[in-house]
Each structure stands twice: as structure tokens, then as C-alpha cells.
Amino acid sequence: MTKKNKKKTDVKIERASNKVFAEMGSYIKKRYPFLLVLLLEILMVSLIYFAKVSTVETVAGFNLDNYEIGQISDRTIIADRTLYPDSTDPVMIQKGEKIIKNGFPITEENYAKLKKMSASPKYIDYRSFANGELAIIILSIFWYLLYSIINFHRKINFREPLLQVVFFAVVFAVIAFCSKVSFFSSAYSICMVIPATFCVVLITILYGNLSAVLFSFILSLGVLIAGNWQLPTFLYTLATSLSSAAIVRKIDKRLQLVWAGILIAVIDVVFMIVMMVIFNEKFNNIIIISLGLVANGFLTGVLTLGFLTPLEAMLNTASVFRLMDLSNTDNPVLKQMQILANGTYYHSMNVALLAENACREIRANALLAKVGAYFHDMGKIDQSEYFVENQANGENKLIELNPTLSASVIKSHVKKGVEKGHQMHLPQAVIDIISEHHGNSVITYFYNAGKEQDNTLNPEDFSYPGYPPSTKESAVVMLADTVEAACRTLENPTAPRLDKFITTLINAKVEQKQLDNCDLTFRDVSKIKESFVHILTGQYHNRIKYQNQQDPEAEKQEAKPEPKGEAKEPKDSKDIKDDKKTKKDK
């Protein structure tokens, strides 16, 4: 290879390495909160596992119960440190001494030395710790990769994996330390104290069923590691966790959690009996274990009811219970909107109706879309008179302003709405809908008006300050907002005309790239359009005009008397001809 070719190769390698490091740096910069959570989880669980190993009687990665006097040893164990005799245990162990030897029987002296090694606080079974630590690291990486690959159809907030890490550490600690108690040493009795269903139920309510199912698998694998690799405990935890997630995913009233707890308790007992049958276990302690499982399941419902409200406030989540509270139209902000911005209020109610039904059709979160639509225009309350839906007398104040200032007033309602949302401590998902319901689209009317006066205007100065919708619910609210406002201007709104007009409006949003960041498919868009057409056709349907119904203004004109002393002048022939010509033209 010539020097010139070698130099070219070195340059290519350098560029490739720089690109790799740049991409790694960008990935870490973007994901560093989640990477910190991963490291925190590994550290917390490792400390718990180290405390477990240092207090459990294991030697070279094997429990002392695996050895007995007279047994032929299947391995050689060498002492890694010197242990001197004391008043409680006079046995002496030298560093490097062979405690037991492969193929030789274990004597009383060998067993006494094994027991001294396992019980000594100076001896830590690092091999056992390394085995468990490797499993913890692999599980943590697997957990992180799943969160990176799976599409949750929503934004993943930093607090969500943090809460799961805390729950995982709590369950891991309970298993690790309770298993040292003689009564809970069994793979079945330990299940009475595992708070897995409690954690999974909270995750389901706060973040949805998909997160709960993922967490159930991860948590069950953690129980397997902490519970000395006992398969019945792992299977029981997985089965009860998935069942609990399925039970509470449709709950929409807080008191239903108590009944859910009772049902979980019954299912826990059933699964325990099934496990004992499968693994041919004796039913000696089945009554005590069943009572413990019933108490565990019932407390799951009661404690969830107690912990849910503070967790909703701390984590600012859009749980079904919180959204149900916000969907109450007696909310003070909605009442204020109804008084100060009456047109905006009824517009928001109609948008909520459209968005809720459309989200049901595409299997999105209909309740979230409904609440987001209720509050999406609350930034208009402070300057309601500048928005056309609140101008009852038909006088548009924005016409009096220059186009740039008018656009600034229109844009400000998004920023004010987000600020009010933070003041009200609304869930972040609702605030995202408020900030994204116009995306970054251009306010076309005032931009075109401004271009007539100054051709050098920048479209960005007339664009909304938000970002295109990032979720299905946010995109549906944007489309519902556009359609509800625009269809009011449509004359003779029949179903075919509405269908054609709504298709034009949605296509315009697609062309403006306002739907690029959400997960809507063409099938979803088609269903959304059909839902809009169906509802708006019902709202704008024609009615029969009764014989005695007449326009009040027309009645006034007919009842108006002729001025006294004045007589109508007869039309001359020219006027009559002009009238006939006008009628003919019409």
C-alpha cells in the first residue's frame, strides 16, 4: 500500500470514528435522563443484592443446604482467607486450604469449616454476588432496550421509568430480605409478602396497560433473581401481575378499586393452588398461605386508593381518574370561559365532541382528547373580544389593527393557554394538546393581508409558536378544531358537501406537514373524517319550515304603514321593462 493510499484510508477511518462518536454523543445527550435512571437502578439493586449475599449462608455460589456430611463432593472449594477460632466456633481455616475436594466425601470437619465460612461476616461469597450482578445488568439493559424499541404512542416522561425503578427496588428488597426468614423461605409462602400487584396496578392506572404489561415481565424476572431462582415464585408473580393489569385497565371510578382488590385476592389464591398442583407441592400450609394472599390482594386495592391521589399530583399524570375530574364542566376555568368567552366555550364543547368520537374510532385515548379540547382555547379568555366567535355584533376588532399586530394577538392565545395549564397543574399530556393544537402553521388570512402591504414579510412572523402534534390525540384535536370552525362558514352543509370540504381541510394539514410527527395512518385519517362528517351532518341537518313560521324582520317590514300624504308613483313602462329584465336574468 502506497503512502497516498494509506493516508486516504487513515482519513476515512478517522471520519468514520468521528461520525460514530458524534452519533454516540448525540444519543447520550438526548437520552441522558433515561441512562441515569438505568445506572441508578443498577446501583440500587446491586446494593440490595450485595446485602443479601453478605448475610446468606452461601459458599462459592452454592447454598450450604446443598451439602451434607458423607456426601460425595462434586467440586473443590478453597478458602480465600484465614479465619481464626473463636469462643463460638473453635474451627481454624487457613487461606488456600482445600475445604472440600471433588470426588471425596464431606467429613464432619469439612462441613464445620463450610459452615464457619458461610456464617462468618468476614467471608463474602463474591462468586454468588457476581452471578446475580451479571443477571441484574443484563435485565437492566434488556429493560432499557425495550423502552427504546416499543412504541407507546405517547411521550415517555422521565418520571415514568423513575417510578418503575423505585417500585422494582422495593419489590426486590422485600424478596431479598424476607426470604431469609424461615417461614418465607419456601417458594410459595414468600408470595404472601410480594407487593407486585400493588405496583402493577398503580402503573396501569397512571401510565396505561402497555407500560404495566412490560413492567410485569421485568418485575417477575427481578423476583426470579432475588428469590434464589425459584421458578414457582417467578410464574406466580408474572401471572398475578398480568391479571391485575387486565382487571384495572377499564376502571374509571376510584371506589371500584376496592372491588378490584377483592377480585385480585381471589385470583391470587387460584393461581397459588394451580402452581402447587403443577409443581406437585404438598398442601400443608395452604390455609395460612391463602389467608396471606387474600390480605395481600385486598390491601392492593385499598393502598392503591390511598396512594393514587398523591402520586397523580407528584407525577402530573393523565390518569383516567384525573381526566374524569377535569372533564367535569363545573370546572372554574370552564365556567369563567362560559361567561367571558361564550363563543369560545361552545366552540370548545363542539371540538370535544368531534375529537372524542374520532378517537374512539381509531382506538386512541378519547377521554384525553375530550379534556384537551375543553381547555385548548382557554388562552382566549383574557382577550376574548378579539376572536370572531365571541363577536356577537359582527364587529371584528382585529380588522382595525395592522396584520402583524393582529397575528400577534391570535398567536398569543396558545402561549397564554400553556401558561394557564401550568398554573392549574394540568397533566402534561393536556398541556401538550394546548400547545400543539395549531402546530406551527401560518395564520394565512393576516399573512396574505400583510403581503399586500409589504411583500418582504417573513411567514415565520405569522406562524403559531407551537410544534406539530406529537400524539394521535393532539392531532385529532387539531383537526377537530379546524373542521368545527371552518364548517360554520359552509352554506347548505349537506353530507356530500361536508365530506368534500372536510377532506380539503385535512389534506391542507397534511400538505403543511402538521401530521408528520404523530402516528396517524391513512386508515386513521379516513375514520376521523367519516366521524366528523357523521356528527356535523347531524348538527347541521335541515328542518321543516312550518306555515306559521316567519322571519321577524319580514313581519316588521309587512306591518310597517305607508307614510301619510305620500302616494306611490306608478312605474313607467321603462321601469316595468327593467324589472322584467332583472327577473329574467335571475
C-alpha positions in Angstrom: 0.0 0.0 0.0 1.4 3.4 -1.0 1.7 6.3 1.4 -1.0 8.1 -0.5 -3.5 5.2 -0.2 -2.6 4.7 3.4 -3.2 8.4 4.1 -6.6 8.2 2.4 -7.5 5.1 4.4 -6.5 6.8 7.7 -8.6 9.8 6.8 -11.7 7.5 6.1 -11.2 5.7 9.4 -10.8 9.0 11.2 -14.0 10.3 9.6 -15.9 7.1 10.4 -14.8 7.2 14.0 -15.6 10.8 14.4 -19.1 10.1 13.0 -19.6 7.2 15.4 -18.5 9.3 18.4 -20.7 12.2 17.2 -23.7 9.9 17.0 -23.0 8.4 20.4 -22.7 11.9 21.9 -26.0 13.0 20.3 -27.7 9.8 21.6 -26.4 10.3 25.1 -27.3 14.0 25.1 -30.8 13.1 24.0 -31.3 10.1 26.3 -29.1 11.0 29.3 -32.1 11.2 31.8 -33.1 7.6 31.0 -29.4 6.4 31.1 -29.1 8.0 34.5 -32.2 6.1 35.6 -30.7 2.9 34.3 -27.5 3.5 36.3 -29.5 4.4 39.4 -31.5 1.1 39.1 -28.3 -1.0 38.7 -26.7 0.7 41.7 -29.8 0.4 44.0 -30.5 -3.2 43.2 -26.8 -4.1 43.3 -26.5 -2.7 46.9 -29.6 -4.7 47.9 -28.3 -7.9 46.4 -24.9 -7.4 48.0 -26.5 -7.0 51.4 -28.5 -10.2 50.7 -25.4 -12.2 49.6 -23.4 -11.0 52.6 -26.0 -12.2 55.1 -27.0 -15.5 53.4 -25.1 -18.8 54.1 -23.6 -19.5 50.7 -20.2 -20.8 49.7 -18.7 -20.5 46.2 -22.1 -19.6 44.8 -23.9 -22.6 46.4 -26.2 -22.6 49.4 -25.0 -24.5 52.5 -28.1 -26.6 52.3 -26.7 -28.2 49.2 -24.1 -30.0 51.3 -24.3 -32.7 54.0 -22.0 -34.9 55.9 -21.0 -38.1 53.9 -22.0 -36.6 50.6 -19.5 -37.1 47.7 -18.4 -33.6 46.7 -18.8 -32.6 43.1 -16.5 -29.6 43.3 -13.4 -28.3 45.1 -13.7 -25.3 47.4 -10.6 -23.5 48.5 -10.6 -20.9 51.4 -9.8 -17.4 50.2 -8.8 -16.1 53.6 -7.8 -17.2 57.0 -10.4 -17.5 59.7 -9.2 -17.9 63.3 -11.1 -19.9 66.0 -13.2 -18.0 68.5 -15.4 -18.8 71.5 -18.5 -19.7 69.5 -16.6 -21.7 66.7 -13.2 -23.2 67.6 -12.6 -24.3 64.0 -9.4 -22.9 62.3 -9.3 -22.2 58.5 -6.1 -21.3 56.6 -6.0 -19.3 53.5 -5.6 -21.6 50.4 -6.8 -24.6 52.3 -8.9 -27.1 50.4 -12.2 -27.3 52.4 -13.7 -30.0 50.3 -12.3 -31.8 47.3 -14.1 -33.1 44.2 -14.8 -36.8 44.3 -14.2 -37.1 48.1 -16.8 -37.5 50.8 -17.5 -34.5 53.1 -16.4 -35.2 56.7 -17.8 -33.6 59.8 -14.7 -31.4 60.0 -15.2 -30.3 56.3 -18.8 -29.5 57.0 -17.9 -27.5 60.1 -15.4 -25.4 58.1 -18.0 -24.8 55.3 -20.5 -23.7 58.0 -17.9 -21.4 59.5 -17.1 -19.8 56.2 -20.7 -19.2 55.3 -21.6 -17.8 58.7 -18.6 -15.6 59.1 -19.2 -11.8 58.5 -15.6 -11.6 57.1 -16.4 -14.1 54.3 -18.5 -12.7 51.4 -19.4 -15.0 48.6 -18.2 -12.9 45.7 -18.9 -15.6 43.2 -22.6 -15.7 44.2 -22.7 -11.9 44.1 -21.1 -11.8 40.6 -23.6 -14.3 39.3 -26.6 -12.2 40.5 -24.9 -8.9 39.5 -24.5 -10.2 35.9 -28.1 -11.1 35.8 -29.1 -7.7 37.1 -27.1 -5.9 34.5 -28.4 -8.0 31.6 -32.0 -7.5 32.9 -31.4 -3.7 33.2 -30.1 -3.4 29.6 -33.0 -5.5 28.3 -35.4 -3.2 30.2 -33.8 -0.1 28.7 -33.8 -1.5 25.1 -37.5 -2.5 25.4 -38.3 1.1 26.4 -36.3 2.4 23.4 -37.9 0.0 20.8 -41.5 -0.2 21.8 -43.8 2.5 20.5 -46.1 3.7 23.4 -47.9 6.1 21.1 -47.2 8.9 23.6 -44.4 10.8 25.1 -42.4 9.0 27.8 -41.8 11.3 30.7 -38.6 10.9 32.8 -40.7 10.3 35.9 -42.3 7.2 34.5 -39.2 5.0 34.4 -38.0 6.6 37.6 -41.2 5.4 39.4 -40.8 1.9 37.9 -37.2 1.7 39.1 -38.3 2.7 42.7 -41.1 0.0 42.6 -38.7 -2.6 41.2 -36.1 -1.8 44.0 -38.8 -2.1 46.7 -40.1 -5.5 45.5 -36.5 -6.7 45.0 -35.7 -5.7 48.6 -38.8 -7.4 50.0 -38.0 -10.6 48.3 -34.3 -10.5 49.2 -34.7 -9.9 52.9 -38.0 -11.7 53.6 -36.6 -14.9 52.0 -34.1 -15.1 54.9 -37.0 -15.6 57.4 -37.5 -19.3 57.9 -41.3 -19.2 57.3 -40.9 -17.3 54.0 -38.0 -19.5 52.7 -40.5 -21.5 50.7 -41.1 -20.5 47.1 -44.9 -20.4 47.9 -45.0 -18.7 51.3 -42.8 -15.8 50.1 -45.6 -14.9 47.6 -47.7 -13.6 50.5 -45.5 -10.6 51.0 -44.6 -9.7 47.4 -46.2 -6.3 46.6 -46.0 -6.9 42.9 -49.7 -6.5 42.2 -49.8 -3.2 44.1 -47.1 -1.8 41.9 -48.5 -3.1 38.7 -52.0 -1.7 39.5 -50.6 1.8 40.1 -48.5 1.6 36.9 -51.6 0.6 34.9 -53.7 3.5 36.2 -51.0 6.1 35.9 -49.4 5.1 32.6 -51.6 2.6 30.9 -51.8 -1.1 30.2 -48.8 -1.4 27.8 -46.4 0.0 30.5 -47.9 -2.3 33.1 -47.5 -5.4 30.9 -43.9 -4.5 30.2 -43.2 -3.8 33.9 -44.9 -7.1 34.8 -42.3 -9.1 32.8 -39.4 -7.1 34.1 -40.6 -7.3 37.7 -41.1 -11.1 37.5 -37.6 -11.6 36.3 -36.3 -9.4 39.1 -38.3 -11.6 41.6 -36.6 -14.7 40.0 -33.1 -13.2 40.7 -33.9 -12.1 44.2 -35.8 -15.2 45.1 -32.9 -17.6 44.6 -34.1 -18.6 41.0 -37.2 -20.3 42.2 -39.5 -20.9 39.2 -42.9 -21.1 41.1 -42.3 -17.6 42.5 -41.5 -16.2 39.1 -44.5 -17.8 37.4 -46.9 -16.8 40.2 -45.7 -13.1 40.1 -46.0 -12.9 36.3 -49.5 -14.5 36.3 -50.9 -12.3 39.1 -49.3 -9.1 37.7 -50.7 -9.5 34.2 -54.1 -10.4 35.7 -54.1 -7.3 37.9 -53.3 -5.1 34.9 -56.2 -6.6 33.0 -58.6 -6.1 35.9 -58.0 -2.4 36.5 -57.4 -1.2 32.9 -61.1 -0.4 32.4 -61.8 1.1 35.8 -63.0 4.7 35.8 -64.2 5.2 39.4 -62.0 5.3 42.4 -64.2 3.1 44.7 -64.1 0.4 42.1 -60.5 -0.2 43.3 -61.9 -1.9 46.4 -63.8 -4.4 44.4 -60.8 -4.8 42.1 -58.7 -5.7 45.2 -61.2 -8.4 46.2 -61.1 -9.9 42.8 -57.3 -9.8 42.7 -57.3 -11.6 46.1 -59.5 -14.4 44.7 -57.3 -14.7 41.6 -54.1 -14.8 43.7 -55.4 -17.8 45.7 -56.5 -19.6 42.5 -53.0 -19.1 40.9 -51.3 -20.3 44.0 -53.3 -23.6 44.1 -52.5 -24.1 40.4 -48.8 -23.6 41.0 -48.8 -26.0 43.9 -50.6 -28.6 41.7 -48.2 -28.1 38.8 -45.1 -28.5 40.9 -46.5 -31.3 43.0 -46.3 -29.4 46.2 -47.9 -30.6 49.5 -50.8 -28.5 50.7 -49.6 -28.4 54.3 -49.7 -24.6 54.8 -52.3 -23.8 52.1 -54.8 -22.2 54.6 -52.2 -19.8 56.0 -50.8 -19.0 52.6 -54.3 -18.4 51.2 -55.2 -16.0 54.0 -51.9 -14.2 53.4 -52.7 -13.9 49.7 -56.2 -12.7 50.4 -54.9 -10.0 52.7 -52.2 -9.0 50.0 -54.9 -8.7 47.3 -57.3 -6.7 49.4 -54.6 -4.4 50.6 -53.6 -3.8 47.0 -57.0 -2.2 46.3 -57.1 -0.2 49.5 -53.5 1.0 49.3 -53.9 1.9 45.7 -56.8 4.1 46.6 -54.7 5.8 49.2 -51.5 6.3 47.2 -53.1 7.2 43.9 -54.1 10.8 44.5 -50.7 11.9 45.9 -48.9 10.1 43.1 -51.1 11.7 40.4 -50.2 15.1 41.9 -46.5 14.4 42.2 -46.1 12.7 38.8 -48.6 15.0 37.0 -50.0 12.1 35.0 -53.1 11.9 32.8 -54.7 9.0 34.7 -58.3 8.1 33.9 -59.5 9.3 37.3 -57.8 12.7 37.0 -59.1 13.1 33.4 -62.6 12.3 34.7 -62.3 15.0 37.3 -61.1 17.5 34.6 -63.9 16.5 32.2 -66.5 18.0 34.7 -67.8 21.2 33.1 -68.3 22.7 36.5 -64.5 23.4 36.4 -63.9 27.1 37.5 -61.9 27.8 34.3 -64.6 26.4 32.0 -67.2 28.4 34.0 -65.1 31.6 33.5 -64.8 30.8 29.8 -68.6 30.4 29.5 -69.1 33.9 31.0 -66.2 35.8 29.4 -65.8 34.0 26.1 -69.1 32.3 25.4 -68.5 31.6 21.8 -65.1 30.0 22.6 -66.8 27.9 25.2 -69.3 26.4 22.9 -66.7 26.0 20.2 -64.6 24.0 22.6 -67.6 21.8 23.6 -68.2 21.0 19.9 -64.5 20.3 19.3 -64.5 18.0 22.3 -67.5 16.1 20.9 -65.8 15.7 17.5 -62.4 14.7 19.0 -63.8 12.2 21.5 -65.8 10.3 18.9 -63.0 10.3 16.4 -60.5 9.0 19.0 -62.9 6.1 19.8 -63.0 5.2 16.1 -59.2 5.0 15.9 -58.8 3.4 19.4 -56.9 6.4 20.8 -57.5 7.9 24.3 -60.9 9.5 23.8 -61.0 10.9 27.4 -57.7 12.7 27.0 -58.8 14.2 23.6 -62.0 15.4 25.2 -60.3 17.1 28.1 -57.6 18.6 25.8 -60.4 20.0 23.6 -62.1 21.5 26.6 -59.0 23.5 27.6 -57.3 24.0 24.2 -58.6 27.6 23.7 -58.6 28.8 27.3 -55.9 31.3 26.4 -58.6 33.3 24.6 -60.3 34.2 27.9 -58.2 37.3 28.6 -58.8 38.9 25.2 -62.0 37.2 24.1 -63.3 40.2 22.2 -60.6 39.9 19.6 -61.7 36.4 18.5 -64.5 36.2 15.9 -66.6 33.5 17.7 -67.1 35.9 20.6 -68.1 39.0 18.5 -71.9 38.9 18.6 -72.4 42.2 16.9 -70.2 41.2 13.9 -67.6 43.9 14.5 -64.1 42.4 14.2 -61.6 44.4 16.3 -58.7 42.8 14.5 -59.6 44.5 11.3 -58.7 47.8 12.9 -55.2 46.6 13.7 -52.3 46.1 11.2 -51.9 42.4 10.1 -48.7 41.9 12.1 -50.3 43.0 15.4 -53.4 41.0 14.6 -51.4 37.9 14.1 -49.6 38.5 17.4 -52.9 38.7 19.2 -54.1 35.5 17.6 -50.8 33.6 18.3 -50.8 34.8 22.0 -53.7 32.6 23.0 -51.6 29.4 22.6 -48.8 30.7 24.9 -51.4 32.0 27.4 -53.2 28.7 27.3 -50.0 26.8 28.1 -49.2 29.2 31.0 -52.7 28.7 32.4 -52.3 25.0 32.1 -49.1 25.0 34.2 -50.8 27.3 36.8 -53.7 24.8 37.0 -51.2 21.9 37.2 -52.9 20.2 34.3 -51.4 16.8 33.2 -48.5 17.3 30.7 -50.4 15.4 28.0 -53.2 18.0 28.2 -50.8 20.9 28.1 -49.2 19.3 25.0 -52.5 19.4 23.3 -53.0 23.1 24.1 -49.5 23.9 22.7 -49.9 21.7 19.6 -53.5 22.3 18.5 -52.3 24.8 15.9 -48.9 23.3 15.3 -46.5 25.7 13.7 -48.9 26.6 10.8 -49.1 30.1 9.3 -52.0 32.4 10.1 -52.9 32.7 6.4 -55.5 35.4 6.5 -53.3 38.0 8.1 -50.2 36.9 6.3 -51.9 37.4 3.0 -53.2 40.8 4.1 -49.7 41.8 5.3 -48.2 40.7 2.0 -50.4 43.1 0.1 -48.8 45.9 2.1 -45.2 44.6 2.4 -44.0 41.8 0.1 -40.9 41.1 2.2 -42.8 39.8 5.3 -41.5 36.5 6.8 -44.0 33.7 7.1 -42.4 32.7 10.5 -43.6 36.0 11.9 -47.2 34.9 11.2 -46.7 31.2 12.4 -48.0 29.8 15.6 -45.3 29.2 18.3 -46.1 25.5 18.9 -44.9 22.3 17.4 -46.8 19.9 15.1 -48.9 17.3 17.1 -46.8 14.5 18.6 -49.6 12.2 19.6 -52.8 10.9 18.0 -55.0 12.7 20.5 -53.3 16.0 19.8 -53.6 15.6 16.1 -57.3 14.7 16.3 -57.9 17.9 18.4 -56.1 20.0 15.8 -58.3 18.5 13.0 -61.5 18.8 15.0 -60.6 22.5 15.9 -60.0 23.3 12.2 -63.1 21.5 10.9 -65.5 22.8 13.5 -64.5 26.4 12.9 -64.4 26.2 9.1 -67.7 24.3 8.6 -69.6 27.1 10.2 -68.9 29.2 7.0 -70.3 26.5 4.7 -73.6 27.2 3.0 -76.1 24.4 2.7 -73.9 21.9 4.7 -75.2 18.6 3.3 -73.3 15.3 3.9 -71.6 15.3 0.5 -70.6 19.0 0.8 -69.3 18.4 4.3 -67.4 15.3 3.2 -65.7 17.2 0.4 -64.9 20.3 2.5 -63.5 18.3 5.4 -61.3 16.3 3.0 -59.9 19.6 1.7 -59.2 20.8 5.2 -57.5 17.6 6.3 -55.4 17.5 3.1 -54.3 21.0 3.7 -52.9 20.0 7.2 -51.1 17.0 5.5 -49.5 19.3 2.9 -48.4 21.7 5.7 -46.7 18.7 7.4 -48.7 19.2 10.5 -49.3 15.4 10.9 -45.8 14.2 10.3 -44.8 13.8 14.0 -47.8 11.7 15.1 -48.7 8.1 14.5 -51.8 8.6 12.4 -52.2 6.3 9.5 -54.2 6.8 6.3 -56.8 4.4 7.7 -57.0 6.5 10.9 -57.4 9.7 8.9 -60.2 8.2 6.8 -62.0 7.1 10.0 -61.5 10.5 11.6 -63.1 12.2 8.5 -66.1 9.8 8.5 -66.6 10.5 12.2 -66.5 14.3 11.6 -68.9 14.1 8.7 -71.4 11.9 10.6 -71.5 14.3 13.6 -71.6 17.5 11.7 -74.3 16.2 9.4 -76.4 15.6 12.4 -75.7 19.1 13.8 -76.5 20.9 10.6 -79.4 18.8 9.4 -82.4 20.6 7.7 -85.7 21.2 9.5 -89.2 21.5 8.2 -90.4 25.1 7.9 -93.9 25.4 9.4 -96.7 27.5 7.9 -96.9 29.9 10.8 -93.1 30.4 11.0 -91.9 33.7 9.5 -88.8 35.9 9.8 -89.5 38.5 12.5 -87.7 41.1 10.3 -90.0 40.3 7.4 -93.0 40.7 9.7 -91.9 44.1 10.7 -91.5 45.2 7.1 -95.0 44.0 6.2 -96.5 45.7 9.3 -94.8 49.0 8.6 -97.6 51.6 7.5 -97.2 53.7 4.4 -96.2 57.3 5.1 -99.3 59.6 5.2 -99.7 62.1 2.4 -97.4 60.2 0.1 -98.6 58.0 -2.7 -96.6 55.5 -4.7 -95.7 56.8 -8.1 -96.7 54.4 -10.8 -93.9 52.8 -12.6 -93.4 53.9 -16.1 -93.0 51.5 -19.0 -89.2 51.7 -18.7 -89.2 50.7 -15.1 -91.5 47.8 -15.8 -89.3 46.6 -18.6 -86.2 46.8 -16.3 -88.0 44.8 -13.6 -88.9 42.1 -16.1 -85.4 42.0 -17.4 -84.0 41.7 -13.9 -86.3 38.8 -13.1 -85.4 37.1 -16.4 -81.7 37.4 -15.5 -82.2 36.0 -12.1 
